[in-house]
Amino acid sequence: MTIGKSKTAQHRESMVNATPQRTLVLPLDISPEQYGIFEGLADSYNRMWGSLVSWCDSNRSVNRTRMQKDNYARLRAEYPELPSQFVCIAMRDAAGAVRSWNSNHPKRRWNLKASRRKKTINYDLRVMSLRGNLLSLSVTHGEKRQRILLPDIPEWFDRRYPERKLNAAKLVLDPDGRNASVMLVYRLPQSTPIEHGDVLGVDLGQHSLTMDSRGGETSYSRMQGIRRRYAHNRKTLQEKGTRSARRRLKAMRHREERFIRDVNHRASKRLANTPNVSVIAFEDLAYIRRQARKGTKTGRRRRNMLNQWPFAQLQEFTAYKAARNGVRILMVDPAYTSQKCNRCGYVDARNRNHARFDCLRCGHSDDADHNAALNIRDRAIQNLG
C-alpha cells in the first residue's frame, strides 16, 4: 500500500519552485525611549495575535479571506492605536502559527495557546523602508516613524546575494530591556533547475549523521560526545543549585543549540554542493518521533535518541541550499530501507548488525548506512519514473 507523503515532505519538495529568501540578522542601536515605544507596540501586537489565534482555534479555520471578513473591523476598533497594516500582518502571522501547530501536533489540532510573550513585531514594505543604512519603522498612531541607523551589510552577504530585494523584516526586542535586533528578509532571483544529473540518496542515522550513495559521510560521534558533555554539565549544575551555578546554566543555555546548527549547516552545504547532482533524496521521517511516545514498545534509550535526533533541521537546511543551486529534493517512503539488500533485494531485519550490513541470502557486505543510502537512491529513481 502506498503511503501519502507528509505535509513536511511536500513542503521540502516544493522549495525548489518557491521564491528563495535569505535572512540577515543585524543588531540595532536604539535609545531607551525608542525601546519603550517598540515595547508598547509589541504588547498590542501580541494581544491582537492572541485574539486571532483564539478565532482560528474556535472556528477551526486558517482561511485568510474568512479571517479578514470576521475580524478586521473588530480589531481596528479594539486596537485603534495600531496602523491598519499591522492587522493584516498579524492575520498572516497567526494563521501561519496555527497551521504549523496543527502539522506538528496532529493529536492536539486547534489547541494552540493564544498568548505570546516574545517581544517581536513583523513588518512588511508598507510599514517600513530601508534607504542605504537608514531603517524607518512605523509604530503606534501619534508617534513618528522611528529611524535607526543600521551597521554595514557584511561583505560576504553582498558578494553572495548581489541581486537581493528587501521583502520584510522582524524586529526582536531582548527581554533585558536594553538591546534589540532586526531580521531583514530578502527575496532572491529564481534558480534554474538542473535538468541532467544524478540522483543522490542520503541516509540519516545514528552511526553517521549523513551517508550518501556516493560514499560521502558526516560523522555523528563528535556531536554525540559534545551533547553528552552538555547533558552532564546541566545535571551537575542543576544539582548544585547555587547562584553561580544558575548563572552558568543561563550562559550555556543556547550553546548546544548553536553547535548543532553549525554541524547541520556544514553537512547540508556539502550535500547541496555535491557536483553533477540534480535530485537529492531523503527518507520521509516526519512521523518517526511517534515511536518516541511513552506507552509504545520503544525502549527509553531509543526514545531519548529519537527525541534528540536533529534530522528535521538538517533536511530543512539542505532543502533551501539545494533550491538555491537548482537541485530538487525528493522524499521517499522509509520502509525497510535499512533492512533491504541493495544487491539482491532480500529484506530481513537480521541483515543489519549495528553499523554493518551482511545479506543472509547473497552474502553482500557493506556499511549499513551506505546500503540504506543506495536503497533510498533507487527508490527515488523509481518514483521519478
N, C-alpha and C positions, 0 to 999 in steps of 0.2 A: 504494500500500500504506500502510495506517495504521500509524504507529509508536507503540508504547505510551509512555506518559509515564514519565519517570524518577521514582524514589522521592523525589527532592528536590522535583520539581514536585507530586507528590501530597501531600507534607507541607505545602507552602506553600498549596495549595488548601484543605486541611483545617483551617488555622489559625483560620478564622472560626468553626468549630464547636468548637474546643478551648477549655478553660478558660483565659482570659487571665491572664498573670502579669507582674509587674514586679519588677525587682531594684533594690535600693538599696544602694550601697556606702558604708560608714562606717568611718573609721579607729578603731582601738582603742588605748587607753592601758593597756598591760599591763606588769607588772613583769618583771624578768629571770627570777625564779622561775617565774612563770606561763608565760613563753616556753619555758623548759626543759620544763615539764610538757606543753605542747601539742606541742613538737617530738618528744618521745618517743612521744606518741600518733600523730603524723603518720607517724613511721617505721614503727610497727607496722601502721598502716592501709595504707601504701604496699606493704609486703611482702605483706599479705593480698590487696590489689588485684592485684598481680602474679601471685599464685598462681591467682586466679580467671581472669585473662586467659589464663594458660597452659592452664587447663582448657578454656576456650572454644575456643582455637586447636586443641588436640589433639582435642577431641570435635566440632569444627565445629558448635557449637550455642550459642545465647544464650537457650535456653528457661529461664525462671526457675524453673519447677517442677522440672525435671531438675537444674538447678544447685543448688537448695536441697537436694534429696534426696541428691546425691552429695557435697556439700561442707560442709554446715552442721556436722555432728558433728565432722568432721576439723578445721575451722577453729576451732571452740570449744575443742578440745583443744590445738591448736598455739598459740593466742593467748588464754590464759586471763585475761590482764590486760585484755582489751577487753570492754566490755559487749556482750551478745548482739546488740543492735540494730545495732551497727556492722557486724556480719557481713551483715545484711540490706541495709544501706545500701551496703556495698562490692559486693554482688552486683548491685544496680541500676546502680551506677557502672561496674563492669567490663563488664556486658552492653551498656550504652549506648555505651561507648568502642569495643568490638569491632564493634558494629552500625554505628557511624559510620565506623570504619576500612574496613569491607567496602564501604560505599556509596561512599566517596571513592577507594578503591583497588581497582577491580574485578579487576585482574590480579594483585593481591597479597592476595587474601582470606585470612582466617585466618592472618595473619602479623604481627599487632600485637606490638610489642616488649613483653615482660612485665616492664617496670620503669618506675618513675616517680620522679623526684627532687623534683618540686614538693611543697612542704610545705603541702598543702591537706587539709582534713577536711570532709566533708559531714555535715550534721546534719539530722534531722527533728524533729517535735514531741515524740517520745518521749525524746529525749536533750537537749532544750533547752527553755528557756522565756524569755519576754520579758514583764516586768511594768513598765509605764512605760518607763523608760530603763535598767532593770536587766536585763542579759542573763546567764542562767545556762547553762553548758555542761558536759555530762558529760565526764569524762576517764577515765583508766585506773582499774581497781579499786584500792581503798586510798587514793585521793585524793578529796577533797571536790569537789563541783561548783564550778567556777570562776565567780565572779561579777564581771562587768565593767560599769562604768557607761558607757553609750553617749552620744555627743553628741546634741543635739536633732535630731529629724527636720526636714529643711528645710520651710519653709512652702509652697513650691510643690508638694512631694510630698503634703502634707496636703490642699491645695486640689484637686489633680487626682485623687487617689485616696482620697476620704474613707471608702469602704466596703471598703477592703482588709482581708484577713485573712492573718496570717502563716502560711506553709506550710512553709518550710525555710530553711536558712542554710548558708553555706560559709565556713569560717574559712581565711584565707590568711595564712601566715607569710612575711615577707620574708626572703630569704636572708642579709641583713646581720646577723641575729640580734638586732635591736632592735625592729622595727616589725611591726605586724600590722593586718589589716583584716577586716571581716566583710561578706559579701554576704547581705542579707536578701531572701528571695524571698516575695512576697505574691501571693495569688490575688485576682482581681477579679471582680465580677459579670459574667455573660454579656451581651454586647451583643445588641440586637435587630437581625437582618439587615434591610437596606434592600431592600424588595420592588420598588419602582418607581424607576428611574433609568437613566441612560445607561451604555453600555459605553465605557470609556476605554482605548484601545490605547496602549501605551508601547513605544517602540523605544529600546534601549540601544546606544549606539555610541561611536565614537572622535571624531567631529566634535562631537557633542553627547552629554553624559553621559546625559541623558534628553530625549526629544522625544515628546510625547503627541499624540493625534489631534486635540486642540483647538488645537494650535499652541504649547502651553507648552513651554518649553525650559530646561534647565540646562546651561550651557556646560561643556565639558571642558578648554578651553585653559588655564585657570588651574591646574587640578590637574596637567596635564601639565608646565607650566612649573615648578611647585614640585617635582615629582618629579624632573625633570631636574636641578634645583639640588641636591637631596639626593644624587642619584647622583654628581654631580660632587664634592661635598664629601666623600662617603665615599671615593671613589677617591683624592682628593688626600691625605686624612688617612692612609689605609692605606699609600700610597706613602711618606709622611713617616716613619711608624713610631716617632716619639718618644713619651716618656711623656705629655707634654701632649696629643699627637695622640690617643693611646688614651683619655685622659680625655674628650676632646671627642667621640670616637666613642661612648663609653658614654653621654654626656649626650644625644646626639641620636638614640639608638637607637630610641626609640618615638615620637619627634615626628612623623615622617612617617605612621605608623600612626594616630595621634590626629587628624592633619589630614584624612586620607582618611575616617575615621569621621565626623568633623564634617560634611564635604561630603555624604556619603551620608545622614546624618541629616536635613540640611536638604532635600535633594532628595526623600527619601521622605516627609517631613512634608508637603511641597507636594502630592505626588501623592495621599497618603491623605486630605487635607483638600479635595480638589477638589469643588466643590459639584455636587449633582444627579447623582452617580455611584453606581451600585450594584455595578458589576463593574470591576475593573482587570485588563487582560490584558497578560501578558508573554510573551516567547518562552521556550520551554524550552531553555535553553542549558547544561544540565548536562554534556553531552558535548563541548562545543566545545573544551575545553582538550586534547582528544586530538589536535587538529590541531597543537598546540604541541610534540609529542614529537619528539625527534631521530629521523631516519630517514624522516620524512614529506616530502612535497613542499613543505611550508610553509617559506618563507624565514626566515632568522634574525630579521629585523626584525619580521615578523608573529608569530613565536613569542614574542619578548620582549613584544610588545604584548598578546597573549592571556594570557600568564602574569601580567602586571601589571594587567589589566583588572578592576576591583573590582565587577563586575556582581552577583555572588552576594550580597555583603553588602548591596548596595542593594535587591535583591529581598527579602531576609530582613527588612530594616528596614521596607520598605513593607508586607510581609505582616502583621506584628504590629501596625503602626499602623492599617492598614486594618481589621483584625479588631476593633480597639477601637471603630471607628466603624460596625461592621456592614456593611462593604464586602467583597465576595468577591474573591478572587484567582483568576484563570483562566490557566493556562499552555497555550500553543498551539504547534503544530509550527512551527519557524522556517524551514522550507524555502521558499526563493525569495521571502521577504517583501521583500527589498531589491531584487529584480530584476523584480518584477511591477508592471505599471502598474495603479494603483488605479482608473483611469477605464475602460480597455478590457480589462484582464486579460491583456495581452500580456506574456510572460515572456522576457527576454533579458538576459544579463549586460552587454551593451553599453548597455542603457538607463541604467545608472548610471555617472556620471563623478565620482568622489570625492563631494563634498557636493551635487552636482546630479543630478536625475533628469529625463531627457528621453526620452519614449517614442518609439521608432523607428517605431511603427505609426501612432498617432493624434496625435503631436506634443505630448502633455500634458507640461507642465513643472512641477516642484515641487522643494522641498527634499527630498533623498533620504531623510533620516531621517523627515520628516513623511509622505512617501508610504508608507514602511515601517510607520509607526505606524497609518495608515489600514488597511493590509492586515491588521495584527495585530488591529485592532478588528473588521474584517469577518469574519475567521476565527473570532474568539471568538463573534460573534453566530451564526455557522453552527453552532458546537459547542453553543451553548445551545439551538438549535432554535427 
